């Protein structure tokens, strides 16, 4: 059993990329709590498989996630995808 903390670098519906000093090996199965957006509850992933590891980063593919957490993940990814568009809209409104 290994525990660790990392920084979320990239998030999608199928997986994520993590930056961490924790040493993980491809093929390992991890349980995750992902805090992607401030003031949002973390996403609980029961099992994610390490698909690659390079230096201080590794990629995970989500394998087992509860249906309620899957809905939460979809909402978070949608918010993250809309964030640059919403920021651009705010900047355009400030220019006028």
Buried (B, 14 or more C-beta within 10 A) or exposed (E): EEEEEBEBEEBEEEBBBBEBEEEBEEEBEBEBEBEBBEEEEBBBBBBBBBEEBEEEBBBBBBEEBEEEBBEBBEEBBEEBEEEEEEEEEEEEEEEE
